[in-house]
Amino acid sequence: MSLYGIIADLRREHPTPAASKTLDMVVAELGQTRDNLREGIERLETKPVPTGGRAVLEELKQRAEAEGVYDLERPPAPGDPDDLEPIDESQVGIAVLLGGSGLLAAGLGIFVLLIGLNQILHFV
């Protein structure tokens, strides 16, 4: 079962406002820690949790450990500028070749279009 599946089960089993608020706080922390529950719970230790929320956190932690999803390491999101690799010379060469061939294809297309229009309209 996934981490979010466990959270959904806990929401159904504990329909109290305190449990719901606690689980909302957990989901918000998961967004900051790339779905790493261990780090999210550590960050929640410094914040006030609603009364009865600690029990829900402990149950979430136990279930996540049992399912093996407690301490997941997710790769960074695609397009995250902090995690982009530097560009090397070979990539610059490939970019120049692809850009040049694209410009050449566009130029030839425009040239052929003008020849076709000249055959129809006779402007040269």
N, C-alpha and C positions, 0 to 999 in steps of 0.2 A: 504494500500500500504506500502511496506517496505521502509526503509530509502534509500537503494540503487536504488529502483525504482524511488523515488523522484529525486535522483541525475541524473539518466538516463533521466528523463523527462526534467530536467533543462538543460542538455547537448544538447538535441534536440531543446529546445526553445531558448537557448542562444548559438549559434554556434561561438561565438567570441573567439579569443585566450585568452583574459583576463579571460573570464568566465570559459573556459576549464582549464586554469592553476589554478584558484581559486578552482574549484571542485576537481582537482587533489590533491591540498594541503589538502582539507577537507578529501578526502579518505585516504591520508597518515596519517592524525591525527586520523581518526577513527580506523586505525590499532593499534595505540598506546593507545587508550582509550577504547578498547573493544566495539566498535560501539556506544559509548556515544557521541552524537552530541553536547550536551551542553558543555562537557569538551573539545571536539575538537575545537569548536568555541572559547572558552575561551583561549585555547592555541594559536589560530591563531591571537588573538588580539595583541600579542606581536611581531608578524612577519609582514613584509611588504606584503601586498596583492596587486595584479595588479589593475590598474585603472579600475573602474567599477566592481571590484570583491566584494566590500562591499554590493552592491545592490543584487547581486546573493546570497551572504551569508544570507542577511536579508530575501529574498524570500524563501530560503531553510529552514531557521529557522521557518518562518511562516507556511510553508507547513508541516514540521515535527511536529510542535505543533498541527496543525489541525488533523493530522493522529495519534497522540499519540505516536510518535517514537522519540521525541526530547531528552528525558532523560532516556534512557533505561539502565538498570543494567544487564549486561550479566555475567553469571558465568565464571570462568576462563577456559581456554582451557584445555582439557584433557592432562595429562602428564606434566603440568606446575609444575616444581619442587618446586616453592615457595609456592604452595598451597596444597601440599600433607600433609595428616594427619599423625601424628606419629603412628608407629606400636605398638600395645599393645600385651600382653602375649598370648591372644587367637589366634591372627593372626600368631604368631610365631609357636604355637602348630599346627595349621592347615597346615602351610607351611612344618613343619617337617613331619607330617603325609602324606601329598601329595607327598613330595619328597621321603620319605621312600617307599611308595607304588609304586612309579614310578621306583625306583631302584630295588625293589623286582621283579616287572613285567619284567624289562629288564634282570635281572639276571636269572629268570626262562626261559625266551625266549632263552637266550644264552645257558643255560643248556640243554634245549630240542633240540636245533640245534646241539649241540655237540653229544648228544645221537643218533640223526638221522644220523649224519655223521659217527659215529662209527659203526652203523648197516650196512652202505654201504661200508665203506672203511676198517673196522676192524683194526684200529690202536691201540686198547687196548685189 
